Each structure stands twice: as C-alpha cells, then as structure tokens.
C-alpha cells in the first residue's frame, strides 16, 4: 500500500502549490494546476461561477489584480478514492489590502489524477456564516483543533 499512500500525498502537493501560486498572484502557475478539460469549474466566494479554463483564467486574473490574498487552511477533511481526491477545507482568506480583515471560507477542491499528475477539476468556495466562523475560532483558541 505505500504506492497508494504516496499517490494521495501528491494530491496534497498540488493543493499546496495552488495556495502558493494564489499568494504570489501567479496566474500561470495557478492555471498549470488545472485539469486540461473544458468542464473545469470554479465557484468563487463571491458567488461567481467560472466555467471552463478561459473563464477561470479571466476571473482569477481580475481577482489577482484587484485583491491578491493568501489562503490559510484551518481544517482539512480528505476523501479519496482511486483517481479522485476531494478536500473539504475551512480556510481564512487574507487580503493584501490592510483595511480588509480575513474572510472565513468553506472550500471544496476536487482533484483528479490525469497523466500521472493530480489536477484541479473543480473548486467551490462559499463564505462561512459568522456563527460557524466563531465556532472554528473558539475551538482553535481552546486548542481542540478546528471542527474537532
């Protein structure tokens, strides 16, 4: 089974590369992580639905120009099967602009194994309701870990 363990760890490498590319505002690096299919989709925290690689690139380019941010995963749940990994993550999105506080977001990442590499097929990000954000923060302060 070590082969499968490494297979799924590589999906985490793709997710970490995504976080790094977003923090750098590097659109080419972000887009290199997506599956090479037109069915790729991204539902942004603001509710925008980007369907297809061209739409995703255009939407993220605007986001990077207007408000680059860092994404900090606070709680990660992983569901994996051969060829597919789904991450359900509570994240803090911190804008580079000083007057914007962190935004708490629930994100789901669907990764597929394509030609020997893990690629992003879909992201769905939704703003976290204030009461849920408060629960995550309280659990982290008590040292229980988020959503323990």
C-alpha positions as CSV (number, residue, x, y, z in Angstrom):
1,X,0.0,0.0,0.0
2,X,2.9,2.5,0.2
3,X,2.2,3.2,-3.5
4,X,-1.3,4.4,-2.8
5,X,-0.2,6.5,0.2
6,X,2.3,8.4,-2.0
7,X,-0.3,8.7,-4.7
8,X,-2.7,10.6,-2.4
9,X,0.1,12.6,-0.8
10,X,0.9,14.0,-4.3
11,X,-2.7,15.5,-4.4
12,X,-1.8,17.5,-1.3
13,X,1.3,18.7,-3.1
14,X,-1.0,20.1,-5.8
15,X,-3.2,21.8,-3.2
16,X,-0.1,23.4,-1.6
17,X,1.2,24.6,-5.0
18,X,-2.3,26.2,-5.5
19,X,-2.1,28.0,-2.2
20,X,1.5,29.2,-3.0
21,X,0.6,30.4,-6.5
22,X,-2.5,32.3,-5.2
23,X,-0.4,34.0,-2.6
24,X,2.0,35.1,-5.3
25,X,-0.8,36.2,-7.6
26,X,0.8,34.0,-10.3
27,X,-2.0,33.2,-12.8
28,X,0.2,31.0,-15.0
29,X,1.2,28.8,-12.0
30,X,-2.4,28.6,-10.8
31,X,-3.7,27.6,-14.3
32,X,-0.9,24.9,-14.7
33,X,-2.6,23.1,-11.8
34,X,-6.0,22.7,-13.5
35,X,-7.2,19.7,-15.5
36,X,-6.8,20.2,-19.2
37,X,-10.6,19.9,-19.8
38,X,-13.3,22.4,-20.6
39,X,-15.5,21.0,-17.8
40,X,-13.3,22.5,-15.1
41,X,-15.2,24.9,-12.9
42,X,-14.8,27.3,-10.1
43,X,-17.5,28.8,-7.9
44,X,-15.8,31.8,-6.2
45,X,-16.6,33.0,-2.6
46,X,-18.5,36.0,-4.1
47,X,-20.8,33.5,-5.9
48,X,-19.3,34.0,-9.4
49,X,-19.4,30.8,-11.4
50,X,-16.5,30.3,-13.7
51,X,-16.9,27.5,-16.2
52,X,-14.1,26.4,-18.5
53,X,-10.4,27.2,-18.3
54,X,-10.6,30.5,-20.2
55,X,-13.3,31.8,-17.8
56,X,-11.3,30.6,-14.8
57,X,-8.2,32.4,-16.0
58,X,-10.1,35.6,-16.7
59,X,-11.8,35.6,-13.4
60,X,-8.7,34.8,-11.4
61,X,-6.7,37.4,-13.3
62,X,-9.2,40.1,-12.3
63,X,-9.1,38.8,-8.7
64,X,-5.3,38.9,-8.5
65,X,-5.2,42.4,-9.9
66,X,-7.9,43.8,-7.6
67,X,-7.3,41.9,-4.3
68,X,-4.5,39.4,-4.1
69,X,-4.7,37.2,-1.0
70,X,-3.2,34.4,1.0
71,X,-5.2,31.4,1.9
72,X,-4.6,29.6,5.2
73,X,-6.2,26.2,5.6
74,X,-7.6,25.8,9.1
75,X,-9.3,22.5,9.0
76,X,-8.9,19.9,6.3
77,X,-11.0,16.8,5.6
78,X,-9.9,14.4,2.8
79,X,-12.0,11.9,0.9
80,X,-10.0,9.8,-1.5
81,X,-10.5,7.0,-4.0
82,X,-8.5,5.8,-6.8
83,X,-8.2,8.6,-9.3
84,X,-10.1,11.2,-7.3
85,X,-9.4,13.2,-4.1
86,X,-11.9,15.7,-2.5
87,X,-10.7,18.2,0.1
88,X,-13.3,19.9,2.3
89,X,-11.5,22.8,4.0
90,X,-12.2,25.7,6.3
91,X,-9.9,28.5,5.2
92,X,-9.0,32.0,6.2
93,X,-8.6,34.3,3.1
94,X,-6.4,37.3,4.0
95,X,-6.4,40.2,1.5
96,X,-3.2,42.0,0.9
97,X,-5.1,45.3,1.5
98,X,-4.7,46.4,5.1
99,X,-8.3,47.6,5.5
100,X,-9.7,44.1,4.7
101,X,-9.8,41.6,7.6
102,X,-9.7,37.9,7.0
103,X,-12.7,36.2,5.3
104,X,-13.6,32.8,6.5
105,X,-14.5,30.4,3.7
106,X,-15.6,26.8,3.3
107,X,-13.9,25.4,0.1
108,X,-14.2,22.1,-1.6
109,X,-11.5,21.0,-4.1
110,X,-12.0,18.1,-6.4
111,X,-8.7,16.7,-7.8
112,X,-8.4,14.1,-10.5
113,X,-5.4,12.0,-11.4
114,X,-4.5,12.8,-15.0
115,X,-1.5,11.6,-16.9
116,X,0.4,10.8,-13.7
117,X,-0.3,14.1,-12.0
118,X,-3.0,15.5,-9.7
119,X,-5.0,18.3,-11.3
120,X,-7.8,20.5,-10.0
121,X,-11.1,19.8,-11.7
122,X,-13.4,21.9,-9.5
123,X,-13.3,24.4,-6.7
124,X,-16.4,25.5,-4.8
125,X,-15.8,28.3,-2.2
126,X,-18.5,29.8,0.0
127,X,-18.3,32.5,2.7
128,X,-18.5,30.9,6.1
129,X,-21.5,32.1,8.1
130,X,-20.5,34.2,11.1
131,X,-21.7,31.6,13.7
132,X,-19.6,28.9,12.0
133,X,-16.6,31.1,11.8
134,X,-17.0,31.8,15.5
135,X,-17.1,28.1,16.3
136,X,-13.9,27.4,14.3
137,X,-12.2,30.3,16.1
138,X,-13.4,29.2,19.5
139,X,-12.2,25.6,19.0
140,X,-8.8,26.8,17.8
141,X,-8.4,29.1,20.9
142,X,-9.2,26.2,23.2
143,X,-6.6,24.1,21.4
144,X,-9.0,21.4,20.3
145,X,-8.3,22.0,16.7
146,X,-10.8,23.3,14.3
147,X,-14.1,21.4,13.9
148,X,-12.8,18.7,16.3
